[in-house]
């Protein structure tokens, strides 16, 4: 199996999306192209899919390139994931585990009427709605969250604009 056929994970998808964001900020991509490429990056399955998105762009300086740090454990800090990756990791996987549990419980108790359809579908509707919300929001990448936190903390620091007097 070649390197281009190797499957990629969320960290690699997010890294490619971050690189696309850097190119967009540098003016190499317009809004529609950036949106399209970011969407494709977040849905990529192989290294080749990600490479195609960056082939016609110059390499970023080493200081601007985000590093891919593979998690040492499966315990991932949710703040490090995009909204979509967080949705897949938490909501969808939890629903799938319980769906399997309900089916096993049904089979162990003797089968009969397939009652697991009710909790699976009932909960599944909520999962689908949250998935639609996660995928309809603009991509919220970790470095963008950090920038917003930095900007909001800068506004709260002393020495900024003094608070307005509430009593005239």
LOSE-30962 format. One record per residue: y, z, x of N, C-alpha, C, CB in turn. Coordinates in steps of 0.1 Angstrom, whole numbers, padded with zeros to 4 digits, always signed. Atoms other than C-alpha are relative to their C-alpha. Glycine has a CB too. Layout:
% LOSE-30962
YZXYZXYZXYZX...
END
This chain:
% LOSE-30962
-0012+0000+0009+0000+0000+0000+0012+0000+0009+0000+0012-0010-0012+0001-0008+0034-0010+0014+0010+0011-0004+0006-0014-0001-0010-0010+0002+0064+0013+0017+0008-0004-0013+0010+0000+0011-0007+0005+0012+0081-0008-0011-0007+0004-0013+0003-0015+0000+0008-0003+0012+0052+0000-0035-0002+0015-0003-0013-0007+0001+0001-0015+0002+0054+0038-0030+0008+0005-0011+0003+0007+0014-0007-0006+0011+0064+0058-0060+0011+0009+0005-0009+0006-0010-0010-0009-0004+0096+0078-0058+0002+0011-0010+0014-0008+0001-0003-0011+0009+0107+0111-0073+0014+0002-0004-0005+0013+0007-0014-0003+0005+0138+0126-0089+0010+0001+0012+0000+0012-0008-0009-0002-0012+0153+0136-0055+0004-0014+0006-0006+0008+0011-0003+0013-0005+0151+0100-0043+0009-0008-0009-0012-0008+0004-0008+0007+0010+0165+0086-0075+0014+0005+0000-0006+0002-0014-0013-0006+0000+0194+0111-0074+0008-0004+0013-0001+0015-0001-0007+0003-0012+0201+0103-0038+0005-0015+0000-0010+0001+0012-0005+0014+0001+0203+0065-0045+0012+0000-0010-0011-0009-0006-0012-0001+0009+0226+0073-0075+0012+0005+0007-0004+0008-0013-0011-0006-0008+0248+0094-0052+0006-0011+0009-0004+0012+0008-0005+0010-0009+0250+0065-0027+0007-0011-0008-0012-0007+0007-0008+0010+0008+0260+0041-0055+0013+0006-0004-0009-0003-0013-0013-0006+0003+0287+0066-0065+0010-0001+0011-0003+0015-0004-0008+0002-0012+0300+0065-0029+0006-0014+0001-0007+0004+0012-0004+0014-0001+0301+0027-0030+0010-0003-0011-0012-0009-0001-0009+0002+0011+0318+0028-0064+0014+0006+0003-0005+0006-0013-0012-0006-0004+0344+0052-0051+0008-0008+0011-0002+0014+0005-0006+0009-0011+0350+0028-0021+0005-0013-0006-0010-0002+0011-0004+0013+0006+0356-0001-0045-0009-0011+0001+0014-0003+0005+0010+0010-0002+0325-0020-0037-0007-0004-0013-0010+0004+0010+0006+0003+0013+0312-0019-0073+0010+0002-0011-0012+0009-0002-0008-0002+0012+0330-0023-0106-0007+0010-0009+0004-0013-0007+0006-0010+0009+0324+0001-0135-0013-0004-0006+0011+0003-0011+0012+0004+0007+0299-0020-0153-0012-0002+0010+0002-0014-0007+0011+0001-0010+0279-0028-0121-0005+0014+0004+0005-0008+0012+0003-0014-0004+0280+0009-0111-0009+0006-0011+0012+0008+0003+0008-0005+0011+0267+0019-0145-0014-0006-0001+0008-0002-0014+0013+0007+0001+0240-0007-0146-0010+0005+0012+0002-0015+0001+0008-0003-0011+0228+0001-0111-0005+0015+0000+0007-0002+0013+0003-0014+0001+0229+0039-0116-0011+0002-0011+0012+0008-0004+0011-0001+0010+0208+0035-0148-0013-0005+0006+0004-0008-0013+0012+0005-0006+0183+0014-0129-0005+0009+0010+0003-0014+0006+0004-0009-0010+0182+0039-0101-0007+0012-0006+0012+0005+0009+0006-0012+0006+0174+0068-0124-0013-0003-0007+0010+0006-0010+0013+0004+0006+0146+0048-0140-0009-0007+0009+0003-0009-0012+0008+0007-0010+0132+0034-0108-0014+0007+0002+0007-0001+0014+0013-0006-0002+0095+0039-0101-0004-0001+0015-0010-0007-0009+0004+0003-0013+0091+0025-0066+0012+0000+0010-0008-0012+0001-0010+0001-0011+0109+0025-0032+0007-0014-0001-0006+0003+0014-0005+0013+0001+0113-0012-0037+0011-0002-0011-0011-0010-0002-0010+0000+0011+0132-0007-0070+0013+0006+0005-0006+0008-0012-0013-0007-0005+0157+0016-0052+0006-0009+0010-0003+0014+0005-0006+0008-0011+0161-0007-0022+0007-0012-0005-0012-0005+0009-0006+0011+0006+0170-0036-0044+0015+0003-0005-0007-0006-0012-0013-0005+0005+0200-0016-0057+0010+0001+0011-0001+0013-0008-0009-0002-0012+0215-0011-0022+0000-0011+0010-0004+0013+0007+0001+0011-0010+0205-0043-0004+0013-0007+0003-0010-0010-0005-0012+0008-0002+0238-0061-0009+0013+0009+0004+0003-0008-0012-0011-0009-0004+0259-0030+0001-0001+0005+0014+0000+0012-0010+0001-0004-0014+0268-0019+0036-0006+0015+0000+0014+0000+0007+0005-0014-0002+0252+0013+0050+0011+0009+0000-0009+0001+0013-0010-0010+0000+0271+0044+0044+0001+0007+0013-0002+0010-0012+0000-0008-0013+0283+0065+0074-0009+0011-0002+0015+0005+0003+0010-0010+0000+0258+0091+0083+0006+0013-0007-0004+0004+0014-0005-0012+0006+0282+0119+0072+0001-0001-0015+0014+0003+0006-0002+0002+0015+0286+0103+0037-0014-0001-0007+0008-0012-0003+0013+0002+0006+0249+0098+0032-0006+0013-0004-0010-0008+0009+0007-0012+0004+0232+0124+0011-0014+0001+0006+0000+0002-0016+0013-0001-0006+0200+0137+0026-0010+0004-0012-0001+0011+0011+0011-0003+0009+0167+0139+0007-0007+0012+0005-0009-0013-0002+0008-0012-0004+0153+0173+0009-0011+0002-0011+0010+0013+0000+0011-0002+0009+0119+0176-0006-0002+0015-0003-0013-0006+0006+0002-0015+0003+0114+0209-0024-0012+0005+0006+0000+0002-0015+0012-0006-0006+0091+0232-0006-0010+0005-0010+0004+0012+0009+0008-0005+0011+0078+0245-0039+0004-0008-0012+0001+0015-0003-0004+0006+0013+0078+0233-0075+0011+0007-0007-0012-0001-0009-0011-0008+0006+0104+0259-0083+0014-0006+0005+0000+0015+0004-0012+0007-0003+0135+0237-0084+0012+0007-0008-0001-0015-0004-0012-0005+0006+0170+0250-0091+0005-0010-0010+0011+0004+0011-0004+0010+0009+0181+0233-0123+0014-0006+0003+0000+0006-0014-0013+0005-0003+0216+0230-0110+0000-0012+0010+0009+0011+0006+0001+0011-0009+0203+0205-0084-0005-0013-0006-0010+0004+0011+0005+0011+0007+0190+0181-0110+0010-0007-0009-0012+0003-0008-0008+0007+0010+0207+0154-0131-0004+0005-0014-0001-0015+0001+0003-0004+0013+0208+0161-0168-0014-0007-0005+0011-0005-0010+0012+0007+0004+0180+0135-0173-0012+0006+0007+0001-0015+0004+0011-0006-0007+0158+0150-0146-0003+0014-0005+0003+0000+0015+0002-0014+0006+0163+0185-0160-0006-0001-0013+0014+0007-0001+0006+0002+0013+0154+0172-0195-0015-0003+0002+0007-0011-0008+0014+0003-0003+0122+0157-0181-0008+0012+0005-0001-0012+0010+0006-0011-0006+0114+0187-0161-0003+0012-0009+0007+0005+0012+0001-0012+0009+0120+0214-0187-0005-0003-0014+0013+0007+0000+0003+0002+0015+0121+0202-0223-0012-0008-0002+0012-0007-0006+0011+0009+0003+0097+0173-0222-0014+0005+0005+0002-0014+0006+0012-0005-0005+0071+0189-0200-0005+0013-0007+0002+0004+0015+0003-0012+0008+0072+0222-0220-0007-0005-0013+0012+0009-0002+0006+0005+0012+0066+0203-0252-0014-0006+0002+0010-0011-0006+0013+0006-0002+0037+0183-0237-0011+0010+0003+0001-0009+0012+0010-0011-0003+0020+0215-0224-0004+0006-0013+0006+0010+0009+0004-0007+0013+0022+0231-0259-0007-0010-0009+0013+0005-0006+0007+0010+0008+0011+0199-0276-0015+0000+0004+0006-0014+0001+0014-0001-0004-0021+0199-0255-0006+0013-0004+0000-0002+0016+0005-0013+0004-0025+0236-0261-0004+0000-0015+0010+0011+0003+0003+0000+0015-0023+0231-0299-0013-0009-0003+0012-0005-0008+0012+0008+0003-0049+0203-0298-0013+0006+0005+0002-0014+0007+0012-0007-0005-0073+0223-0276-0003+0012-0010+0003+0006+0014+0002-0011+0010-0068+0253-0300-0007-0005-0013+0013+0007-0003+0006+0006+0011-0076+0230-0329-0015-0003+0002+0008-0012-0004+0013+0004-0003-0107+0217-0313-0010+0012+0002-0001-0009+0013+0008-0012-0002-0120+0251-0302-0003+0008-0013+0007+0010+0010+0002-0007+0012-0115+0265-0337-0008-0008-0010+0013+0004-0006+0009+0007+0009-0138+0239-0352+0005-0013-0005-0004+0008-0011-0005+0013+0005-0116+0208-0358+0005+0002-0015-0011-0010+0001-0005+0000+0014-0112+0201-0395+0013-0007-0001+0001+0014-0005-0013+0006+0002-0078+0192-0408+0009+0001+0013+0008+0007-0011-0007+0000-0013-0056+0182-0378+0014+0006-0002+0001-0014+0005-0013-0007+0002-0029+0209-0382+0010-0001+0011-0003+0014-0003-0010+0000-0011-0014+0205-0347+0011-0011-0002-0007-0003+0013-0010+0011+0002+0004+0174-0360+0014+0006-0005-0005-0010-0011-0013-0006+0005+0030+0197-0377+0008+0006+0011-0003+0011-0011-0008-0005-0011+0041+0217-0347+0004-0010+0010-0006+0012+0007-0003+0011-0010+0038+0187-0324+0012-0009-0005-0013-0008+0003-0010+0008+0005+0059+0165-0346+0013+0007-0003-0004-0007-0013-0012-0008+0003+0083+0192-0357+0008+0003+0013-0003+0013-0007-0007-0002-0013+0091+0202-0321+0003-0013+0007-0010+0009+0009-0002+0013-0006+0088+0166-0310+0013-0006-0005-0011-0009-0003-0013+0005+0005+0118+0157-0332+0011+0006+0008+0001+0002-0015-0010-0007-0008+0139+0183-0314+0000-0005+0014-0002+0015-0001+0001+0005-0013+0127+0171-0281+0006-0014+0001-0015-0001+0005-0005+0013+0000+0135+0135-0290+0015+0000-0001-0006-0008-0011-0014-0001+0002+0170+0144-0301+0007+0004+0013+0004+0010-0011-0006-0004-0012+0177+0163-0269-0002-0011+0011-0007+0013+0005+0002+0011-0009+0163+0134-0249+0010-0011-0002-0014-0006-0001-0010+0010+0003+0186+0110-0267+0014+0004+0005+0001-0003-0015-0012-0006-0004+0215+0133-0259+0001-0001+0016+0002+0014-0005+0000+0000-0015+0205+0136-0222+0002-0014+0006-0013+0006+0005+0000+0014-0005+0201+0098-0218+0013-0007-0005-0012-0007-0004-0012+0007+0004+0233+0089-0237+0012+0005+0007+0002+0002-0015-0011-0005-0008+0256+0111-0216+0001-0007+0013-0002+0016+0003-0002+0006-0013+0271+0097-0185-0008+0008+0010+0015-0001+0005+0008-0007-0010+0250+0105-0154+0009+0011+0006-0005-0010+0010-0007-0012-0006+0260+0140-0142-0008+0004+0012+0001+0012-0010+0007-0002-0012+0249+0141-0106+0005+0013+0007+0002-0012+0010-0003-0013-0006+0248+0173-0085+0013+0000+0008-0011+0004+0008-0012+0000-0009+0276+0163-0061+0012-0001-0009+0000-0012+0010-0012+0001+0009+0299+0155-0091+0002+0014-0006-0003-0010-0011-0002-0014+0005+0292+0190-0105+0006+0009+0010-0014+0006-0004-0007-0008-0010+0301+0205-0072+0014-0003+0002-0008-0003+0014-0014+0003-0001+0333+0186-0071+0008+0006-0011+0002-0016+0000-0006-0006+0011+0342+0198-0105+0002+0015+0002-0007-0003-0014-0001-0014-0003+0334+0234-0095+0010+0003+0010-0014+0006+0004-0010-0002-0011+0355+0231-0064+0014-0002-0006-0002-0010+0011-0013+0002+0006+0384+0217-0084+0004+0011-0009+0001-0013-0007-0003-0011+0009+0382+0244-0110+0003+0013+0008-0010+0002-0011-0002-0013-0008+0379+0272-0084+0014-0001+0008-0011+0002+0010-0013+0001-0007+0410+0258-0065+0011+0003-0009+0001-0015+0005-0010-0003+0010+0430+0261-0097+0001+0015-0002-0002-0007-0013+0000-0015+0002+0420+0298-0100+0004+0008+0012-0014+0004-0004-0004-0008-0012+0430+0308-0065+0014+0005+0000-0003-0009+0013-0014-0005-0001+0460+0329-0058+0009-0009+0008+0001+0014+0006-0010+0009-0007+0491+0311-0046+0002-0013-0007-0005-0002+0014-0002+0012+0008+0488+0284-0072+0012+0002-0009-0013-0003-0008-0011-0002+0009+0511+0282-0101-0001+0013-0007+0001-0011-0011+0001-0013+0006+0521+0316-0114-0003-0001-0015+0013+0008+0003+0003+0000+0014+0509+0325-0149+0013+0001-0008-0009+0012-0004-0012+0000+0009+0534+0320-0177+0002+0013-0007+0000-0012-0010-0003-0012+0007+0551+0349-0192-0002-0002-0015+0014+0006+0003+0003+0002+0014+0538+0353-0227+0011+0006-0009-0013+0007-0004-0011-0005+0008+0568+0373-0239+0013-0006+0005+0001+0016+0001-0013+0007-0005+0600+0352-0238+0011+0010+0001+0004-0010-0010
END
